[in-house]
Amino acid sequence: MVCKQGQAAGAAVTELSQAGFSRVYKLKGGMAQWQADNLPVVKR
């Protein structure tokens, strides 16, 4: 899961895990951190 700052994604991970999904991950720091680390982003 990913969101802008990583906080909303955490709640989504919790809900999905409780719903029985076993392989759910959160991008630490969200897209803001991803972009701050100069990692690639594709915009369409």
C-alpha positions as CSV (number, residue, x, y, z in Angstrom):
1,M,0.0,0.0,0.0
2,V,1.1,3.5,-0.6
3,C,-0.2,7.0,0.1
4,K,1.3,10.4,0.2
5,Q,2.9,10.2,3.7
6,G,2.4,6.6,4.7
7,Q,-0.2,7.1,7.4
8,A,-3.4,6.2,5.5
9,A,-1.6,3.2,4.0
10,G,-0.9,1.8,7.5
11,A,-4.6,1.8,8.3
12,A,-5.4,0.0,4.9
13,V,-2.7,-2.6,5.7
14,T,-4.3,-3.3,9.1
15,E,-7.8,-3.7,7.5
16,L,-6.5,-6.0,4.7
17,S,-4.6,-8.1,7.2
18,Q,-7.7,-8.5,9.4
19,A,-9.7,-9.4,6.3
20,G,-7.3,-12.4,5.8
21,F,-4.7,-11.1,3.3
22,S,-1.3,-12.4,4.4
23,R,1.0,-10.5,2.0
24,V,0.3,-6.9,2.5
25,Y,3.0,-4.3,2.7
26,K,3.3,-0.5,3.2
27,L,5.8,1.8,1.5
28,K,7.6,3.4,4.5
29,G,7.3,7.2,4.3
30,G,4.9,7.1,1.4
31,M,5.3,8.7,-2.0
32,A,6.8,11.8,-0.4
33,Q,9.8,9.8,0.9
34,W,10.1,7.9,-2.4
35,Q,10.4,11.1,-4.3
36,A,12.7,12.7,-1.7
37,D,15.0,9.7,-2.3
38,N,15.0,10.5,-6.0
39,L,13.5,7.1,-6.9
40,P,11.6,6.8,-10.2
41,V,8.0,7.9,-10.6
42,V,6.0,7.4,-13.8
43,K,3.2,9.9,-14.4
44,R,0.6,9.2,-17.2
